[in-house]
Amino acid sequence: MSSMSQRESTTTPPTPTPAEPSAAWFLRMDRFVVGMSMAAIVGFMAWTLLAPEAMSKAMKAFFNFATHQFGWLYLITGIFFCIFALWLAFGPFGHVKLGKDNEKPRFSFFSWFSMIFACGYGIGVVYWVAAEPLSFYSSPPFGIAPLSQQAGEIALAYTYFHWGWTPWAMYLAISAPIGYLMFRREEAPRFSTMLRPLIGSLADGRFGKTLDAFLVLGTIFGIATSAGFGIMQLASGLNHFFGLTVNTVLYLLIAGIWLVLYTASSISGIDKGIKILSNINIPLAIALMAMVLVLGPTLFICDLGFNSLGIYINNFFKFSFHTDPIAAGGFPQGWTIFYWAWWIACAPATGMFIASISRGRTIKEVVLVHMAVAPFATWMWFATFGSTALHQQIRQGIDLVGQMKSGSGDIIFAVLNNLPFGNLMGVMFLFLVLFFLATTVDSFAYVCAQISTRKSQGPEVPPKPIRALWAISIGVISVTLVLFGEGISGLQLSSIAASLLIIFVMIAICFAMVKLLKKHEVPR
């Protein structure tokens, strides 16, 4: 485990070789993958803009079908990925490096973890940090009375569950296999290539390219909706603290600044773009969390945080298999299964990016950062802000639940505003949202560029124009959805509904990984 603390140095693997300059990028672009993805995006966006209500209704119907008829499948899949993670870490191949045996990590542990966390959860942890515990306090599961003592105790524990081990295990189901493929086997970082042990030559034909295009499409839709919500949260924050009117001009101004920031970062690459933003972002998040911990109800935060962790661990399997078949209140379908579908929809892109920055790490190291370090950081984050929100609601009598009826995105600003130096922390939080948006979209655009580049082998960097193409596409889609608000929920549901197919791709990738390890590695 000594490599966990290894710092960047000249002994690390050489920086990936940039792609060819000038017009050569067009020749390297996989026009089938890009063309198929773009055609589907244009068609779906046209439907969204011309008939948003019809599109939203159709997607909602399909989503309800998927979550109610196959909710059990999502829950079982979550447990399967957790078991797969344990096997990777403590099985016979945990020692295998993602790279040559003597290679050292490309990034320091702090930079590596910062990029993993920023890409893995990004805008979600800032959007839901106060809203989710308050939602569970007002509408708890298991028939618990709303706004009761029991509801208060389970609210943060269930939030831990939705952002804990299972989502990170889903990301790991992609990151470890793709990292092994890229840096150990030195093959193209594509999902079709990863499935070659199972589907043979189909991986190299139109079937494989169609699969890659489908996953690019799901990635674009998923991140575009997240970015849309982030833009709206920024607008709400500016309105809350500075009184700016939330209108089209404000949305365009925010989107313009954000688009320039993350497109420049995407073109700059991982070392000069995503890494720098993440190294700014995570210390800012730590500073803000420390301020709330000191200035807020410190003892209550510690008490509720640890109490909720105990409830979560003690009830992990109960939460994991809860479908509510008797009361049929809809809680697991509306929350847990929704989340599992969302994480699965995001897993291909998130996992592939994490793989891209994990060269030189052992499989066990990759598992431990997913299943120990990242969940612990997430629990601390939610414990600090979620407990503060619940304290204001329960002990101070501030009706945050009532305020949430007008929207969840800006409730965190109300929570911060009730603390000393609330305006300062609110401004810090606005920058946090902006940076998390930039790093998340940047990493997803990088992944889309990798998949849509011909002969992209191992550490090779995709051409800048292809990275810019996807970065700008995500920005345009996000802004369009915000301005024509009706379509954003439908597009979100469509990307989640696609997860029903992605489940089977991810499970197949896990089995392909096992097959490759048994064939090419020496067990210990």
N, C-alpha and C positions, 0 to 999 in steps of 0.2 A: 504493500500500500504506500510505499515511499513516494511513488510517482504522483500520488494525490497532491502533494505539496510542491511538486516540481514547478519552477518558474520558467517563463519563456527565456530561451537563450539560443545561442548560436548552435547548440547541440541538438536542437529540435529539428524535425524534418524541414526541408526547404519549403519556403512559401509556394503555394500552388502557382503554376505557370499561367499567366494571363492568356486569354484567347488572342487569336490573330487580329491585327488592326484592320482599318479600312473596311471595304465592302465584304471581306471574307466572312464576316459574321452572318450575312444572309445565306451563304452557302452552308454554314454550319447549323442553321436553324432547321429543325425538323418540321417541315411545312405541313405534314399530315397532322401531327399533334397540335400545332398552333392553329392551323386552319379549321380543324374539327372543333377545337375548344372555342375559338372565336365565333364560329358559325352558331354554335349552341348558345354562347353568351349573348350575341346580337338577337337571336330569336327569342330567347327568354326575356331579355330586357324589353324588347318590343311588346311582348305580351304583358309584361309588368306595367309598362307606361300606357298602353292603349286600353287595357282592361284590368286594372289593378285589383278590383273587387272580385272579379271572376277568377283571376289567377290565385289570389289569396284564399278564396273559398275552396278551390280545387286542391291546393297544396295542403290546406288544413285538413281536408277530408282524407287525403292520402296519409298525412302524418298521424292522424287519429287512428287510422287503420293499422299503421305500422306499430304504434306504441301500445295499442290495446290488444291487438292480435298476436304481436310478437314481443310484448314487453318482457316476458319470461326469457326470451332469447338474449335480449340486451343484458339482463341481469346475470345470466349464466356466463355470457361472454366476458363480463367484467371479472368474475371470479377466475375464469380460465386464464386471462392475461396475468392476474396476480400469481397464479400457480406457475405460469411460464416464467415470470420474473424470478421467483424463488429458485426454480430449476437452473436458470441461467447463472445466478449468483453462486449457488452452493452445489451445483452439479459438477460433473467432471470437466467442464470446459470454461469455468469462470476465469481461469488464468490466461486465456487466449487474448492476445492484444489485437486491437483494431489497427493493424499495421504490422510492420516487421517486428520481430521479437525484441530487437535492441532499440527500437524507436522510443523517444521520449515525447510527452504530450506537447502539442503545438501551442496550447494556451496555458497560462497559469490557472490554478484552480478557481480563483476568484473571477477571472474573466470568463472562464468556461461556465461556471455556475450562473453568473449574471446573464449570459446570453441564453442559457437553457431556461431560466426562470422567466425572463422577459418574453421569450418566444412561446414558452409553454402555456403561460396563463395571461400574460399581457394585459389587455384592456379589461378582461373579465374580473381580475382581482380588485381593480379600482372601481368598477361599476357596481359590483355586488357586495362590497366589503361591509357596508352597513345595511343595505337593503335586504339581503337574504336572511340574516338573523331576525330582523324585525318582521319579515314576511312569515317566518316559521313561528314566531311568537304570537302573531295575530291569527294564523291559520295552520295550526300544528297537525302532525299526522297521528295515527293510532287512536283517533277519537278523543284526543286530549282537549280539554276545554280551552278555547282561545283566551289569551291574555291571563292565563293562570300561572301559578308557581311552577307547575310541571312543564308548561309550555316554555317558560323562561329557561328552564334547565336543559331542555332538549333542543332549543333553537340553535345554539352555537354548535352543539354536538353534530347535528344533522348537516350544518354548513361544513364542518370539518370533513364529514363523510363525502360530500359532493366534490370537495376540492382536495381530497387526500390520496390514499394509496391507489385506488382503482383508476382514476384518470391518468396518473403517471405510469401505471402499468400498461395502459393502452398506448401511450406514447412510446414506451419501451419496446412494445411488440413490433414497432417499425424501426426505431433508432438503432437498436442492437443489430438486427439483420442487415439493414442497409449499410451501417458502418462497417460491418464485417465484409460485406460485398465490395464496398469502395476501397477500403484500405488494406484488407487482408488478401482478398481475391483479386483486387485491382480490376474490377469490372465496372461497367456503366451503372451509375446510381439511378436505376429505374426500377419500378415495381415489377414490370414485366420480366426484367432480367433476374430479379430475386426469385421469381416463380419458375425459372427454367428447370430446376431439379424436379418439378412436378408436371410441367406442361410441355417440356422439351422444346422443339423448334417453333411451336406456336408463339413463344415469347419474342421471337425475332421478326414475326410477320405482322400483318394488319391487326390480328387479334391483340397482340401485345401493345401495339401503338394505340389501339382503341382504348385499351385498359388505362394506359398512361394519360390519354386525353381526358378520359372520364374523371380520373383522380385530380388532374389539373383543374377541370371544371368545378369539381366539388370544393377544391381549395380556394378558387377565386370567389365563388359564391359565399363560402363560409367567412373568409376574412373581410369581404366587402360589407357584409351585414354587421360584423363586429366593429369595423371602422365607422360605419354609419352611426351606430349607437354611441361610439366614442366622440364623434363630432357633435352629436346632440348633447352629450354630457358636458363637453367643453363650453358649448353655447349656454347651457343652464348655469354653469359655474360663473361665467362672465356676467350673466344677468343677475345672479345672486349677489355677487360681491361688488360689481361695478355698475349695475343698473342698465347694462346694454340691452337693447330690444332684440329679442330672438326673432330674426327674420331671414329672408333669403340672403341679404347682404352680409350678415354676420356669419351665416353658414359658409358662404363663398370665401370670406376672408379667412376663416379658420382652415377651411379645406386648402386654400392656396398656400398658406404658411406650412401646413402639415405636408402637402404634396411636395413642395420644394425640399423640405427637410428630409423626408424619407426617400425621395428619388435620388437626391445627392448621396445619401448614405448607401443606397442600393448600388449605385454606379461605382462608389468607392470600394465596394467589396466588404468582406467580413472584417479584415484587420483594421481598415481605416474608417469603416462605417458602423456596422452593427456592434462591433466590440466597443468602440468609443462611446456610442450612445448607451449601451448597457452598463458600461463602467461609470457613467454619470447617473444613470437611472436608479440602479440598486442602492448606491450610497444615499441618494436623495430619499428613497423609500425608507431606508433605515433611519435617517435623521428625522423624518416625519413621524415614523412609528415611535421613536424614542421620545419626541416631544409630547405626543399624545399619552404615552405611558407615564411620563413625569407630571404633566399638567392635568391629566384626566384622573379618573378614579383608580389609582394604582392598585390598591389592595383588591378591589372588586375585579379588576382585569385579571390579576393573578389567580384569584379564587375561582372565578367562572371559567377562565382559560383551562386550568388543570382539571376542574370538575368536568368540563365538557369533553376533555380528552379521555378521561376515564370512561364516561358514558359511551363515547364513540368506540373505543377499543372493546369494551364489554359487549356492545351491541352490533359489532361490525357485520356479523353474518345475518342478524335479524334485519338490519337496514338493507343489506345486499340482496336479500331474497323477498323483500316486502312488495307484494303486488296488490294488497288490499282487496281480495276477492269477495269478501262478505259485505263489508260496509260500502265498498265501491265508491269511495269519496273522491277518487281521482288524484290523490296526492302523489303517489309514486309515478303515475303516468305524466302528470304535469311538471314534476320536478326531477326525480331520480332518472327515470327512463329518458326524459327530455335531455338531461345532462349527459347521460351515457351516449345517447345518439349524437349529441353535439361534439363530445370529445372524440368519438369514433370518426365523425366527419372531418375533424381537424387533425386527427392523428397522422395521416399520410404526410402532410406537409410539415407538421411540427416534428414528427419523428425523423424525417429525412434531413431537416435542418440540424437537429441535434446530432445526427450521425455525421454531418459535414464538419462539425467542430470537435469531434471526439477522437480524432486520430491520435494514436499513442496511448490511449487509455485501455485498460483491460475490460473485458466484459463485466467482471464483478464491480469495477469502479463505476461503469456506466449504470449498472443496476442500482448501486447504493446511492448515487446522486439522485436517481429517479425516485427510489422507494424510501429513502431516509432523509437526505438533506433537503430536497425540494419540498416534501410534505411538511417537515418540521418548520421550515421558513413560512410556508403557507399558513400553518396553524397559528404561528406567532402573529402574523399579519391580521388574520381574522379575529384572533383573541383580543388584540389591542383595539381595533376599531369597532368590531362587533360588540364586544363587552361594553365599550363606552356608549354605543348607541342604546343598548339594552338598559344600562344604568340610567341614562337620561329619561328613557321611557318609563321604567319601573320605579326607580328611587326618586327621581327629580320631578316626575309628573309631567314631562314635556311630551306632548302628543305627536310623536314622530310617525306613528302608524297612521294617524289621520292625515298628516302632511304627505304621506306616500300615495294617497289616493290621486294626487295630481301628477304623479310620476315618480319612478324609483331612482332615476339617474342623478338627481340633485340632492338626495337626502343626506349624502355624506357631507355636503357643504353646510347643511343645517346643523349636523352633529358638530362639525369643526367650529362653526360660528358660536356655539354654546360654550366653548372653551376659551381660556385666556389665550391671547395672540391668535384668535380664530381667523382673522383676516390674513395674517401672515401664512398660517398653515393652509388656508384655502388657496392662496396663490401658489404655494409650493405644490399643492395637490393638482392644480391646473397644469403645471409644468410636468408633473408626473404622468398625468393622462396623456399629454402631448407626446412625451418620450416613449411611453409604453405603446401608444399607437404607432409611432414611427418604427420602433424596433420590431414589433409584431408584423406589420405589413412588409417591412424591409426583408425580413427573413422568409416570409411566404413568397414574395416576388423572386427572391434568389432561388428558392426551390423550384418554382414554376419554370424559371430559366434553365435550371439544370435538366429538368425532365424534357424540355423542348429543344435541347441542343443535341445535334448529331454527334456521335462518337465522343460523348462526354465521359471520359474515363477517370476513375479514381478522384484525385484531388484537383483535376482540371477546373479552372474557373470559367463559367459561362460568359459569353461576350457581353459587354456593357449594353449595347443596343437592345439585346433580348431582355436583359434585366430591366432596362428602362421601359420597354414595351409593357411588361407585366405590371411594373410599379404604377405607371400612368393609367393602365386599364383598371386596376383596383381603385385608384383615386377617382376616376371618372364615374365608375359604377357606384361607388359609395356616395358621392355627392348627388348623383341623380336620384338614388334611393331616398336620401334625406329630403331633397326638394319635392319629391313625389311620394311623401311619407307612406301612403297606403301600401306601396309595394314591398317595403323593407321586411315586414313580418312574413309575407308570403315567400320571399326569397330565402329568408332564414329557415322557414319550415321546409322548403324544397331541398336545401343543402343537408338538413338533418334527415329528411326522408331518404336521401341517397345513402345514408349510413347503413340502411338495411342490406345494401349490396356490398358496401365496404367491409362489413363484418366478415364476410366469407373470404374476401381478399386478404384481410389481416390474419385470419386463422390459417389460411394456406401459407402465408409468408412465415408464420411461426413453425409450421411443419417443415417447410423448405429449409429454414435455418437449422433445425435439428438434423436434417438429412445431410446438409453440407458439413456441419461440425463433425458428425460421426464418420464422414468419408475422408475429410482432409486433416483433422486435428488429432493429436495424441491426448487421450483423456488422462486426468490425474485423480 
